[in-house]
Amino acid sequence: MKAVVQDVYGDDVLELRDIERPVPGPDEVVLRVHAAGVGPDVWHLVTGLPLPMRLVFGLRRPRNPVPGWDGAGEVAAVGTKVTRFKPGDAVFGQCRGSFAEFARAKAARIAPKPVGTTFEQAAALPVSGVTALQALEGHGRMTDGQKVLIVGASGGVGSFAVQLAAARGAEVTGVCGTAAVPFVRSLGARDVIDYTRDEITAGPGPYDIVLNAAGNRPLATLRRVLAPDGTLVHVGGETGGRWNAGVGTQLRLALLSPLQRQTLRGLVASVRHEDLLALKTLVEEGAVAPVVDRTFPMEEAVAAVRHLRTGHPRGKVVLGIPLDG
């Protein structure tokens, strides 16, 4: 089968190559991948940053040479213990190496594809959608009528978070760049702060929930716009260095939160079948729509990752996997 492969960590290290087709473990399925999501998680895996993550994924080179987590496609084979899915089922979820024609996935981390969505749209859902869901409804315990601030409102996580909060009846303020202001409003944000012109303190706070999905604002600034009994949820790690990449912020939140009236949380989302089913329902009800910024062909995986980092995508970047391979 064809797959996007890396032999070393770094930028521009991805190559299209023929490798062996995977075989499912007892609790796994093998997907015929139609589309794969390209998110910050992929960039971290490709570059091997922050450096401590190499203790898990491989010291000198990645143990799994095929990157990619988000995937959507059809079940091609099932393991001996899998009863929930059968060959031919259209599914989406988290895979092991989704930048390939075929990829393994735990049955507990996939779900039926939402009715009416394309495979490209479904591939945009898993990691970003689940992160937004767990941030707002898990850690944030969002309720109707709350004020919610979404920092990074035009990105993969942010675009889902704005829609989800608006659908739940929250008063949403989004933070984004100038060009994305109309886009964020179209997602359901009542107010939008252009970070190139104003600081987040210019918005209609204080906020019951602040979701920090992007940017490098000091923790003190984020807490300043948070209600005295509000919840701050920090996701991602794009502002740290080679050694921590935001992990330091996660640790500070964990240490500070017990000492404060405000709730301060760091989130590393875990894709679960139950959350994927919740997303499926939200999409089918029309409450949330996956936003695909751009779909790149498989052979342009390097350009897709570069666009993710420098192109200021609105929504999710997706890799299309050809069906004739």
JOGITA-V778171 format. One record per backbone hydrogen bond with DSSP energy under -0.5 kcal/mol. NH is the residue of the N-H (numbers start at 1). CO is the residue of the C=O. E is the energy in kcal/mol with one decimal. If there is no record, write none. Layout:
# JOGITA-V778171
nh->[NH:NH]
co->[CO:CO]
e->[E:E]
This chain:
# JOGITA-V778171
nh->[3:4:5:5:6:9:10:15:17:17:19:19:28:29:30:31:32:33:33:34:35:36:37:38:39:42:43:44:45:46:47:48:49:50:51:53:54:55:56:57:58:63:65:67:71:72:73:74:75:76:77:79:81:82:83:88:89:91:91:92:93:94:95:95:96:97:97:98:99:100:101:103:104:105:107:109:110:111:113:117:122:123:124:124:125:126:129:130:130:131:132:133:134:135:136:137:138:138:139:140:142:145:146:148:148:149:150:151:151:152:152:153:153:155:158:159:160:161:162:163:164:165:166:167:168:169:170:171:172:173:174:175:176:180:181:184:185:186:187:188:188:189:190:191:193:194:195:195:197:198:202:203:205:206:207:208:209:210:211:212:212:213:213:221:222:223:224:225:226:227:230:231:232:233:233:234:234:235:235:236:245:247:250:251:252:253:254:255:256:257:258:259:260:263:264:265:265:267:269:273:276:277:278:279:280:281:282:283:284:285:286:287:288:292:293:293:294:296:296:298:300:301:304:305:306:307:308:309:310:311:315:315:316:317:318:319:320:320:321:322:325]
co->[17:99:3:15:65:60:46:5:3:15:1:17:25:105:77:103:74:31:101:72:72:319:70:317:37:39:39:40:41:42:43:44:44:242:242:50:51:52:53:53:54:57:63:65:93:35:91:32:89:30:30:28:26:79:81:75:86:73:89:111:71:109:69:93:104:68:95:68:67:98:2:31:96:29:27:106:107:92:90:114:118:119:120:121:122:122:125:125:126:127:128:129:130:131:132:133:133:134:134:135:136:169:143:146:171:209:173:149:211:150:175:150:175:152:152:155:156:157:158:159:160:161:162:163:164:166:165:146:170:148:191:150:193:177:178:180:181:182:183:184:185:184:172:172:174:192:176:193:194:194:199:200:203:225:225:147:147:231:149:210:233:151:211:218:218:219:220:221:223:207:227:208:263:210:231:232:265:212:233:267:241:244:246:247:248:249:250:251:252:253:254:256:257:230:262:232:263:234:267:108:272:273:274:275:276:277:278:279:280:281:283:282:282:290:291:316:316:294:318:320:297:298:300:301:302:303:304:305:306:307:154:313:291:38:294:36:296:318:34:320:322]
e->[-2.6:-3.1:-0.6:-3.5:-2.0:-0.5:-1.6:-2.5:-2.8:-0.5:-2.7:-0.5:-1.8:-2.7:-2.7:-3.3:-3.6:-1.1:-1.6:-2.8:-1.8:-2.6:-0.6:-3.0:-0.6:-1.4:-1.4:-2.4:-1.8:-2.8:-2.6:-1.7:-1.1:-0.6:-3.3:-1.8:-2.0:-1.7:-1.4:-2.3:-1.9:-3.1:-0.7:-0.6:-2.0:-2.1:-2.2:-1.8:-2.6:-3.5:-1.4:-2.6:-2.4:-1.3:-0.6:-3.1:-2.0:-2.8:-0.6:-2.3:-2.2:-2.5:-3.8:-0.5:-3.0:-2.0:-0.7:-1.0:-2.1:-1.7:-2.3:-1.7:-0.8:-2.2:-2.3:-2.1:-1.0:-2.2:-2.4:-1.6:-2.4:-2.2:-0.7:-0.8:-1.3:-0.7:-2.5:-0.6:-2.4:-2.2:-2.2:-2.3:-3.0:-2.4:-2.3:-2.4:-0.7:-0.6:-2.6:-1.9:-2.3:-1.4:-1.5:-0.5:-2.5:-2.6:-2.9:-0.6:-2.9:-0.6:-1.4:-0.6:-2.3:-1.2:-0.5:-2.7:-0.9:-2.5:-2.7:-1.3:-2.8:-2.8:-2.4:-2.5:-1.5:-1.5:-2.5:-3.2:-0.9:-2.8:-2.4:-2.3:-2.1:-0.9:-1.4:-2.5:-2.1:-2.1:-1.0:-0.5:-1.4:-1.5:-1.9:-1.9:-3.1:-0.6:-2.2:-0.9:-2.1:-2.7:-2.2:-1.5:-1.5:-0.6:-2.6:-1.7:-1.8:-2.4:-3.1:-0.7:-2.7:-2.2:-1.0:-0.5:-1.9:-2.5:-1.4:-1.1:-0.7:-3.1:-2.3:-2.7:-3.1:-2.9:-0.5:-0.5:-2.8:-2.3:-0.5:-0.6:-0.9:-2.2:-1.7:-2.2:-2.3:-2.3:-2.0:-2.1:-2.6:-2.5:-0.6:-1.8:-1.6:-2.8:-0.6:-3.3:-0.5:-2.6:-0.5:-1.7:-2.2:-2.2:-1.8:-2.4:-2.6:-2.2:-2.2:-2.6:-2.5:-2.0:-1.0:-1.9:-1.3:-0.6:-0.7:-2.6:-0.9:-0.5:-2.9:-0.9:-2.0:-1.1:-2.0:-2.3:-2.2:-2.6:-1.9:-1.5:-2.4:-2.4:-2.5:-0.7:-3.0:-0.8:-2.4:-3.6:-3.2:-0.5:-2.3:-0.6:-0.6]
